[in-house]
Amino acid sequence: MQRTSKLLAALAWIGACALSPAQADYRSGASAPPLLLSPDLTEPWVLQLQPHRRSLRAQVTSRPAARVRPPVQMQPQRVRHMGVAPAAPARQRPQRTVDPRFLPTTVAYDGKHAPGTIVIDTNERYLYLVEKGGFARRYGVGVGRPGFEWAGTHKVTRKAEWPDWRPPSEMRQRQPSLPSFMPGGPKNPLGARALYLGSTLYRIHGSNEPWTIGKAVSSGCIRMRNEDVIDLYQRVPVGAKVQVI
């Protein structure tokens, strides 16, 4: 009997020691609830004891997720403001260039005219300067528009660099806005050089409108590019024969 009582007392003492002060107070209602540990702190110890749970836990990161901004939708631009319509895009002017077939070149010539003669084919819009050896230097030209065509044989009676222009009275009657006199220069319709043909009002001259070469636009004169008439001017002396066909 005495042995049994001693055993019961020992068990009671062991039970009293197993309870922590906090648990004893909590059960008695004398203090705050027991301290609970966060799973983030206890999880590493649990994983060491139960490795199979590692695959069940999602990865946790302390880095905040990047915020994805929704695409910005552009509002349609209002094309009318205060009742004013938008301006139409400016039209680009077509590039004014000379047709390559009217650029200077040397061609074979088997005509009857002697070297040094100028032959102008108004139908084909070419001027030929006959050279020795069966060749001719060919230039593109602009010729008289319908009603102002002409043909004949003349001579170069005068040459002028950057010539002045005095429109004939007949031309001024047709075009009253023309001046009675215009000094030579880049804006002068006669261009850089002029070769005067006898006593006629016609000339072989340059032009400040090179895109008209190869066309019938003049009042009878033979137009050339400024660079071409300068080249011809240097090759042709006063007195040279000119044949217009």
Backbone bond lengths (Angstrom), bond angles and torsions (degrees), N, CA, C in turn:
res aa  C-N    CA-C-N  psi(-1)  N-CA   C-N-CA  omega(-1)  CA-C   N-CA-C  phi
1 M - - - 1.464 - - 1.508 111.28 -
2 Q 1.330 113.16 -45.47 1.461 118.41 178.43 1.524 111.00 -62.42
3 R 1.312 115.61 -34.48 1.494 120.31 179.02 1.501 110.94 -68.24
4 T 1.321 118.02 -37.79 1.475 121.29 -179.85 1.496 110.77 -67.76
5 S 1.312 118.35 -40.55 1.461 120.99 179.68 1.520 110.80 -65.08
6 K 1.308 117.05 -38.74 1.467 119.39 177.60 1.514 111.48 -63.63
7 L 1.342 117.58 -38.70 1.471 121.31 179.56 1.514 111.30 -65.42
8 L 1.326 116.71 -40.66 1.464 120.46 178.69 1.512 111.13 -66.16
9 A 1.326 116.19 -37.99 1.478 118.56 178.38 1.513 111.28 -66.43
10 A 1.312 117.65 -37.93 1.473 120.88 178.74 1.519 110.98 -65.51
11 L 1.325 117.09 -42.29 1.473 120.07 178.73 1.516 111.28 -64.12
12 A 1.316 116.29 -38.24 1.469 118.89 178.02 1.509 110.98 -65.71
13 W 1.300 116.75 -39.52 1.475 119.39 179.31 1.523 111.72 -65.54
14 I 1.345 115.47 -39.05 1.494 119.52 178.67 1.519 110.56 -66.42
15 G 1.339 116.86 -39.49 1.468 119.58 178.71 1.503 111.13 -65.29
16 A 1.290 118.95 -36.98 1.459 121.38 179.54 1.517 111.47 -67.88
17 C 1.308 115.56 -37.56 1.486 118.52 178.74 1.507 111.95 -70.50
18 A 1.361 120.54 -29.96 1.481 122.91 -177.26 1.513 112.05 -68.79
19 L 1.307 117.86 -26.70 1.459 121.01 179.62 1.522 109.43 -82.37
20 S 1.355 116.27 128.98 1.478 120.81 177.41 1.497 108.87 -74.47
21 P 1.302 117.61 159.37 1.470 119.94 178.02 1.506 111.29 -57.82
22 A 1.339 116.84 -37.67 1.461 118.62 -177.11 1.497 111.05 -66.97
23 Q 1.357 116.41 -41.06 1.448 119.83 179.84 1.528 110.68 -67.50
24 A 1.344 116.02 -39.38 1.456 119.05 179.35 1.502 110.97 -62.27
25 D 1.350 115.58 -43.70 1.466 119.85 179.20 1.498 110.58 -66.07
26 Y 1.349 117.95 -38.17 1.459 121.49 -177.07 1.525 110.62 -67.16
27 R 1.379 114.47 -42.47 1.458 117.77 179.06 1.522 111.51 -66.05
28 S 1.297 114.18 -32.25 1.460 116.80 179.54 1.498 112.02 -82.35
29 G 1.394 116.27 -11.65 1.457 119.87 179.52 1.494 113.22 79.76
30 A 1.349 117.55 15.88 1.447 119.84 -176.17 1.507 114.05 -90.68
31 S 1.376 119.47 -11.57 1.480 120.13 -177.15 1.528 109.59 -143.96
32 A 1.406 116.57 -171.92 1.485 123.82 -176.13 1.517 110.97 -72.40
33 P 1.356 117.03 165.10 1.472 120.37 179.09 1.516 111.47 -60.74
34 P 1.315 117.03 160.16 1.478 119.83 -179.01 1.535 110.97 -66.15
35 L 1.327 116.13 155.42 1.483 123.60 179.74 1.529 109.43 -73.74
36 L 1.379 115.61 125.78 1.458 121.43 178.95 1.517 109.11 -105.02
37 L 1.316 117.54 131.08 1.464 122.25 -179.38 1.525 109.89 -88.39
38 S 1.335 114.74 142.49 1.473 120.84 179.27 1.525 110.08 -69.18
39 P 1.355 117.02 144.20 1.485 119.36 178.06 1.523 112.60 -59.78
40 D 1.371 117.49 -27.81 1.458 119.89 179.17 1.518 111.73 -64.21
41 L 1.362 116.24 -26.77 1.461 119.70 179.90 1.525 111.31 -88.52
42 T 1.297 116.72 -34.93 1.464 119.78 -177.43 1.516 113.23 -86.26
43 E 1.346 117.13 -20.51 1.458 120.31 -174.19 1.517 112.30 -59.72
44 P 1.382 119.75 -44.95 1.488 117.84 179.89 1.513 113.02 -56.49
45 W 1.359 116.59 -36.74 1.459 118.11 -179.82 1.521 110.26 -71.82
46 V 1.319 116.95 -36.15 1.459 119.70 179.40 1.515 110.88 -66.60
47 L 1.396 115.95 -40.00 1.457 120.02 -179.66 1.523 111.76 -63.82
48 Q 1.347 115.74 -33.08 1.461 117.81 177.14 1.536 111.07 -66.84
49 L 1.323 115.50 -35.76 1.449 119.38 -179.58 1.521 111.68 -81.14
50 Q 1.381 117.49 -31.42 1.463 121.58 -178.21 1.533 108.91 -129.87
51 P 1.316 120.04 79.98 1.487 123.04 -176.22 1.509 112.88 -60.37
52 H 1.350 119.06 -25.85 1.450 120.01 -175.22 1.531 111.64 -66.65
53 R 1.332 120.12 -14.14 1.458 122.67 -178.53 1.528 112.48 -83.69
54 R 1.329 118.75 -6.17 1.463 120.49 -177.79 1.518 111.46 -63.65
55 S 1.332 116.42 -36.45 1.458 119.12 -177.24 1.514 112.45 -76.35
56 L 1.360 116.91 -11.03 1.451 119.46 -177.30 1.513 112.85 -90.92
57 R 1.322 117.05 -15.63 1.468 120.54 -175.35 1.517 110.58 -95.97
58 A 1.293 114.62 129.12 1.476 119.23 177.95 1.509 110.31 -70.42
59 Q 1.305 115.62 148.93 1.463 121.82 178.32 1.524 109.38 -67.85
60 V 1.314 113.93 138.45 1.461 119.74 -178.93 1.509 108.25 -118.86
61 T 1.303 117.24 135.72 1.459 121.35 177.69 1.513 108.35 -130.41
62 S 1.306 114.91 145.82 1.464 119.36 178.36 1.522 112.42 -86.98
63 R 1.364 118.59 -5.83 1.468 121.55 -178.61 1.521 109.04 -78.23
64 P 1.315 118.86 127.60 1.481 119.68 179.78 1.513 110.65 -66.96
65 A 1.325 115.79 144.23 1.460 120.76 179.64 1.525 109.90 -68.56
66 A 1.334 115.05 141.56 1.472 119.55 179.94 1.518 109.97 -69.47
67 R 1.315 114.67 136.96 1.454 119.89 179.59 1.530 109.33 -84.42
68 V 1.292 115.47 123.80 1.460 120.97 179.94 1.517 108.65 -91.30
69 R 1.326 115.37 117.32 1.451 119.04 -179.77 1.522 110.44 -79.73
70 P 1.275 117.10 137.20 1.484 118.46 177.12 1.511 110.28 -67.51
71 P 1.333 117.82 148.18 1.472 119.81 -179.61 1.513 110.87 -60.55
72 V 1.317 114.08 139.58 1.460 120.29 -179.87 1.522 108.98 -80.10
73 Q 1.274 116.26 123.80 1.460 121.24 178.62 1.517 109.16 -92.00
74 M 1.337 113.74 120.73 1.458 120.08 -179.29 1.516 108.90 -72.59
75 Q 1.291 114.54 130.75 1.451 119.19 175.58 1.514 109.93 -75.81
76 P 1.312 118.58 138.62 1.468 119.56 178.25 1.517 110.99 -59.90
77 Q 1.332 113.89 131.62 1.454 119.68 -178.82 1.520 110.69 -69.89
78 R 1.274 114.63 133.69 1.447 118.64 179.20 1.525 108.97 -76.17
79 V 1.292 116.49 122.65 1.458 121.20 -174.48 1.510 112.14 -90.67
80 R 1.335 116.10 -7.11 1.455 118.92 178.05 1.531 108.36 -124.90
81 H 1.280 115.76 134.86 1.449 121.40 -179.38 1.509 108.45 -136.78
82 M 1.308 114.97 122.83 1.465 120.84 179.99 1.516 111.44 57.22
83 G 1.356 115.74 31.68 1.452 118.40 175.93 1.506 115.22 79.52
84 V 1.359 118.06 9.32 1.464 121.52 -178.78 1.511 109.26 -101.78
85 A 1.306 118.19 124.31 1.458 122.25 179.89 1.512 110.18 -73.95
86 P 1.345 118.64 146.79 1.472 120.63 178.75 1.518 111.04 -63.68
87 A 1.324 114.48 146.59 1.461 119.61 -178.86 1.520 110.18 -68.97
88 A 1.294 116.00 139.42 1.466 121.02 178.25 1.521 109.50 -71.48
89 P 1.347 118.39 144.26 1.469 119.77 179.15 1.519 110.99 -60.52
90 A 1.333 113.59 140.46 1.463 118.91 -177.82 1.524 110.35 -67.45
91 R 1.294 115.76 137.15 1.458 120.34 177.74 1.523 110.43 -77.85
92 Q 1.301 114.67 133.62 1.450 119.17 177.64 1.525 109.54 -81.12
93 R 1.303 114.38 133.22 1.452 118.45 178.24 1.525 110.36 -69.31
94 P 1.303 117.07 138.84 1.461 118.76 177.56 1.527 110.54 -62.26
95 Q 1.306 114.61 138.98 1.454 119.36 -179.55 1.520 110.09 -64.92
96 R 1.315 115.03 126.48 1.455 120.46 -176.92 1.524 109.04 -96.32
97 T 1.284 115.89 104.58 1.454 121.46 -179.38 1.520 109.36 -131.54
98 V 1.305 114.87 165.68 1.460 121.33 179.26 1.522 109.16 -88.45
99 D 1.317 115.18 137.66 1.463 120.24 174.74 1.531 108.07 -59.34
100 P 1.334 118.64 127.58 1.472 120.49 -176.97 1.522 114.34 -54.86
101 R 1.321 118.52 -26.51 1.468 118.89 -178.38 1.522 112.27 -71.14
102 F 1.340 117.31 -10.20 1.463 120.20 178.15 1.525 112.42 -102.05
103 L 1.308 117.06 10.45 1.463 120.43 175.70 1.536 109.81 -79.91
104 P 1.325 118.74 154.02 1.473 121.58 -176.48 1.521 112.15 -60.78
105 T 1.302 115.82 143.62 1.457 121.98 176.47 1.517 108.82 -160.54
106 T 1.325 116.50 166.43 1.467 122.26 176.50 1.521 108.63 -105.24
107 V 1.321 115.93 130.93 1.468 121.48 -177.20 1.534 109.17 -128.97
108 A 1.337 114.68 163.05 1.467 119.60 175.21 1.533 109.25 -73.53
109 Y 1.343 115.21 144.20 1.464 119.53 -179.40 1.529 108.17 -138.91
110 D 1.347 114.81 126.93 1.462 119.00 179.40 1.529 110.93 -126.16
111 G 1.346 116.09 26.80 1.461 120.69 -179.73 1.527 112.21 -77.00
112 K 1.327 114.21 -178.47 1.462 120.73 -176.03 1.522 113.79 -89.13
113 H 1.321 118.47 -7.24 1.467 120.64 -174.41 1.533 110.79 -81.80
114 A 1.319 113.82 144.56 1.463 120.50 -177.15 1.527 110.95 -75.72
115 P 1.322 117.15 157.30 1.471 120.17 175.84 1.526 110.62 -55.52
116 G 1.303 116.07 142.25 1.469 121.90 -178.05 1.522 112.92 95.48
117 T 1.334 118.29 -9.03 1.458 122.07 -179.71 1.531 110.04 -84.23
118 I 1.317 114.86 141.60 1.464 120.70 174.35 1.525 108.17 -98.88
119 V 1.320 116.38 124.42 1.458 122.00 178.10 1.533 107.08 -118.06
120 I 1.346 116.09 124.72 1.464 120.97 -178.35 1.518 108.64 -115.03
121 D 1.329 115.92 118.14 1.459 122.61 176.95 1.525 107.12 -98.80
122 T 1.352 116.55 101.00 1.467 119.99 -175.51 1.519 112.44 -71.51
123 N 1.329 117.52 -23.90 1.464 119.35 178.80 1.525 111.37 -73.71
124 E 1.325 115.73 -42.96 1.459 120.42 -179.18 1.527 112.32 -85.61
125 R 1.352 117.19 -13.72 1.482 123.46 -179.72 1.521 111.70 66.28
126 Y 1.346 115.57 44.37 1.456 121.45 177.37 1.524 110.09 -128.46
127 L 1.321 114.87 146.12 1.464 122.78 170.21 1.516 107.69 -115.29
128 Y 1.345 117.18 128.82 1.459 122.96 -179.64 1.524 109.49 -112.23
129 L 1.306 116.60 130.38 1.460 121.74 169.28 1.523 106.21 -105.23
130 V 1.332 115.60 108.58 1.464 120.82 -174.74 1.528 109.10 -67.85
131 E 1.336 115.90 133.00 1.460 122.49 178.57 1.525 109.47 -119.17
132 K 1.299 116.17 172.41 1.459 121.40 179.57 1.532 110.54 -74.45
133 G 1.333 115.36 158.79 1.456 120.76 174.37 1.507 114.34 81.04
134 G 1.327 119.02 15.89 1.457 120.35 177.93 1.530 114.10 80.98
135 F 1.313 116.62 29.72 1.471 120.84 178.72 1.522 110.08 -128.47
136 A 1.316 114.58 165.13 1.465 121.32 176.07 1.526 108.47 -148.25
137 R 1.314 114.41 147.34 1.468 119.40 175.10 1.524 106.85 -92.96
138 R 1.322 115.49 125.46 1.456 120.53 -173.92 1.524 111.32 -111.08
139 Y 1.343 115.72 134.93 1.462 123.26 178.39 1.534 109.13 -125.56
140 G 1.319 117.11 146.65 1.453 120.92 170.48 1.514 109.97 -79.35
141 V 1.336 117.47 145.11 1.463 121.65 -178.61 1.527 109.74 -138.26
142 G 1.322 115.04 159.88 1.450 122.41 168.02 1.516 107.91 -101.89
143 V 1.326 117.22 145.23 1.468 120.39 -173.82 1.529 109.66 -127.01
144 G 1.368 115.04 -179.06 1.451 120.67 -177.95 1.521 112.27 -66.31
145 R 1.312 115.75 139.89 1.469 120.60 177.42 1.531 109.29 -71.65
146 P 1.324 117.66 168.70 1.472 120.60 -178.36 1.537 111.67 -52.66
147 G 1.323 114.25 131.12 1.454 120.59 -176.81 1.513 112.87 97.34
148 F 1.331 117.35 -11.43 1.465 121.20 -179.14 1.531 111.12 -123.88
149 E 1.330 116.14 18.26 1.461 118.73 177.54 1.526 109.06 -75.29
150 W 1.314 115.76 154.08 1.446 120.79 176.41 1.523 109.19 -157.85
151 A 1.302 116.84 165.29 1.463 122.87 178.68 1.526 107.87 -149.38
152 G 1.322 115.09 159.12 1.465 119.23 179.54 1.502 111.55 153.93
153 T 1.326 115.30 -178.34 1.469 122.99 -179.14 1.518 108.65 -117.67
154 H 1.309 116.92 130.90 1.465 122.40 -179.49 1.529 108.90 -143.20
155 K 1.318 115.54 -177.59 1.460 122.49 175.63 1.523 109.03 -129.87
156 V 1.309 114.57 155.23 1.461 120.05 174.11 1.513 107.22 -76.22
157 T 1.330 117.30 114.48 1.473 121.18 -177.06 1.523 112.65 -101.89
158 R 1.305 117.28 -17.11 1.472 120.08 -179.86 1.523 108.99 -159.08
159 K 1.330 114.12 151.06 1.449 121.55 176.21 1.531 108.82 -129.31
160 A 1.297 117.23 145.04 1.467 120.39 -179.39 1.529 110.11 -145.60
161 E 1.334 114.35 141.22 1.459 121.40 175.21 1.525 109.11 -97.75
162 W 1.315 116.61 132.76 1.463 123.14 -175.96 1.534 110.38 42.33
163 P 1.312 115.84 63.79 1.462 120.51 -172.98 1.534 113.09 -70.93
164 D 1.349 114.41 151.64 1.460 120.13 170.40 1.534 108.77 -73.37
165 W 1.314 113.96 161.77 1.471 118.38 -179.84 1.516 110.18 -126.46
166 R 1.306 115.32 125.87 1.463 122.70 174.18 1.526 107.79 -122.64
167 P 1.311 116.95 95.33 1.469 119.38 -177.42 1.533 110.96 -57.32
168 P 1.333 118.91 133.92 1.471 121.44 176.97 1.528 111.17 -59.54
169 S 1.311 115.94 154.60 1.465 120.54 -178.72 1.525 111.29 -59.32
170 E 1.346 117.32 -35.97 1.462 119.69 178.62 1.532 111.44 -61.74
171 M 1.322 115.92 -38.98 1.461 119.81 179.43 1.515 110.89 -69.45
172 R 1.309 117.96 -37.92 1.455 121.16 179.81 1.527 111.49 -69.39
173 Q 1.332 116.38 -30.54 1.456 118.87 175.17 1.523 110.99 -66.12
174 R 1.327 116.35 -37.47 1.464 119.96 178.04 1.523 111.54 -74.38
175 Q 1.330 115.44 -32.33 1.463 120.87 -178.36 1.530 108.77 -130.28
176 P 1.315 118.39 83.84 1.475 121.19 -176.06 1.527 114.19 -60.33
177 S 1.308 117.72 -19.57 1.474 119.38 -178.32 1.523 112.81 -76.59
178 L 1.315 118.38 -9.87 1.471 120.49 -178.77 1.523 110.72 -69.77
179 P 1.334 116.70 143.36 1.469 119.04 176.96 1.523 110.34 -75.09
180 S 1.326 116.23 161.21 1.466 119.89 176.63 1.522 111.36 -78.79
181 F 1.332 116.30 -19.46 1.473 119.88 -179.17 1.528 108.25 -154.56
182 M 1.327 115.21 140.71 1.457 121.55 174.56 1.520 108.84 -139.15
183 P 1.335 117.81 121.46 1.462 119.74 -179.61 1.522 111.34 -66.72
184 G 1.332 115.39 157.05 1.461 120.17 179.41 1.509 112.39 -64.86
185 G 1.305 116.26 151.99 1.453 121.50 179.52 1.518 110.69 157.85
186 P 1.322 117.10 179.54 1.465 120.79 -176.81 1.525 113.99 -59.64
187 K 1.338 118.28 -27.55 1.460 120.94 -179.60 1.526 112.96 -89.17
188 N 1.311 117.19 -4.56 1.456 120.44 -179.35 1.524 110.40 -74.28
189 P 1.338 119.14 133.75 1.469 120.68 -178.83 1.524 114.31 -61.55
190 L 1.341 118.46 -20.08 1.467 120.29 179.85 1.523 112.36 -81.66
191 G 1.326 117.84 -7.49 1.457 120.33 174.07 1.514 114.36 71.64
192 A 1.345 114.81 -151.72 1.464 121.44 -170.85 1.519 114.16 -81.33
193 R 1.338 118.19 -29.40 1.467 121.27 -177.15 1.524 108.82 -144.60
194 A 1.345 114.88 157.77 1.467 120.04 176.75 1.521 109.23 -145.01
195 L 1.329 116.49 137.47 1.470 123.93 173.77 1.529 106.21 -116.18
196 Y 1.325 116.92 114.80 1.456 122.29 -176.40 1.529 109.67 -86.81
197 L 1.341 115.21 138.79 1.459 121.24 -174.13 1.529 110.45 -106.67
198 G 1.331 115.06 100.21 1.470 120.99 176.33 1.515 112.24 55.32
199 S 1.346 114.95 -139.49 1.466 121.57 -179.67 1.525 111.67 -95.03
200 T 1.321 117.51 8.59 1.461 120.58 -179.35 1.527 110.43 -78.70
201 L 1.316 114.91 171.02 1.462 120.85 175.26 1.528 112.17 -90.15
202 Y 1.343 115.53 4.29 1.458 120.19 -176.71 1.523 111.38 -91.35
203 R 1.310 115.00 150.20 1.463 122.09 -179.96 1.522 109.53 -142.93
204 I 1.315 114.50 156.03 1.464 121.21 164.14 1.521 104.97 -99.00
205 H 1.315 117.74 116.52 1.473 119.15 -172.61 1.517 110.93 -144.10
206 G 1.316 114.14 168.99 1.459 120.75 177.09 1.512 110.55 -77.90
207 S 1.315 115.44 -175.74 1.459 119.55 -177.84 1.523 110.04 -154.00
208 N 1.344 114.93 141.35 1.461 119.62 172.79 1.525 110.91 -91.44
209 E 1.330 116.31 12.63 1.461 122.89 173.99 1.530 109.14 -127.16
210 P 1.324 117.51 70.36 1.470 120.01 -173.67 1.527 113.60 -63.17
211 W 1.341 117.65 -20.63 1.472 119.24 -179.90 1.529 112.31 -70.39
212 T 1.348 117.49 -8.61 1.466 120.08 178.02 1.523 112.01 -86.77
213 I 1.328 117.41 -2.89 1.464 119.82 179.24 1.524 109.39 -65.98
214 G 1.329 115.83 133.24 1.455 120.98 -176.49 1.512 112.84 92.81
215 K 1.347 117.37 4.07 1.462 120.80 -178.18 1.530 110.44 -123.22
216 A 1.331 115.01 163.69 1.468 121.30 177.30 1.520 107.66 -100.67
217 V 1.334 116.94 96.69 1.463 121.40 -172.62 1.525 114.06 -134.50
218 S 1.318 118.24 -14.82 1.469 120.67 -172.26 1.525 111.58 -88.54
219 S 1.336 114.78 178.18 1.468 121.03 175.95 1.523 111.47 -93.89
220 G 1.319 116.16 20.73 1.460 121.22 177.13 1.514 113.61 126.10
221 C 1.334 117.43 -21.81 1.460 119.83 178.79 1.526 110.65 -72.03
222 I 1.337 114.54 159.42 1.463 121.89 179.05 1.522 108.10 -98.77
223 R 1.315 116.57 115.46 1.464 121.92 -177.74 1.525 111.26 -94.12
224 M 1.332 114.88 146.34 1.455 121.68 174.23 1.528 109.20 -138.65
225 R 1.301 115.62 161.64 1.468 118.36 170.35 1.521 108.17 -63.63
226 N 1.327 117.09 150.25 1.457 120.13 -178.94 1.522 111.80 -58.60
227 E 1.325 117.50 -43.40 1.457 119.21 -179.56 1.528 111.78 -66.20
228 D 1.331 116.81 -30.19 1.457 120.25 -179.52 1.527 111.15 -76.29
229 V 1.326 117.07 -40.65 1.466 118.90 -179.54 1.524 110.39 -70.30
230 I 1.315 117.93 -29.64 1.469 120.34 174.78 1.521 110.12 -65.04
231 D 1.332 116.16 -41.84 1.459 120.48 177.95 1.531 110.85 -64.30
232 L 1.331 116.73 -44.50 1.463 120.28 178.91 1.522 110.95 -65.19
233 Y 1.301 117.23 -39.65 1.470 123.03 -179.61 1.531 110.90 -56.63
234 Q 1.327 116.24 -39.33 1.457 120.39 -178.56 1.525 112.79 -74.46
235 R 1.322 117.56 -20.55 1.460 121.73 -175.64 1.533 113.20 -97.18
236 V 1.319 117.15 -17.83 1.470 120.67 -172.05 1.530 110.04 -112.48
237 P 1.325 118.67 126.07 1.470 120.82 176.92 1.522 110.79 -90.23
238 V 1.343 115.18 164.86 1.458 119.81 171.64 1.533 108.50 -62.75
239 G 1.307 116.90 137.51 1.464 122.11 -177.41 1.511 113.19 99.55
240 A 1.351 118.88 -6.05 1.447 120.71 179.09 1.519 111.07 -65.05
241 K 1.303 116.34 145.34 1.458 122.22 -179.05 1.518 110.09 -80.16
242 V 1.372 115.29 139.56 1.457 120.93 179.09 1.530 107.99 -126.27
243 Q 1.320 116.76 122.37 1.457 122.57 178.85 1.527 108.56 -114.09
244 V 1.354 116.63 116.87 1.450 122.42 178.65 1.527 108.35 -105.45
245 I 1.322 116.50 123.80 1.471 120.19 -177.49 1.537 109.84 -124.50
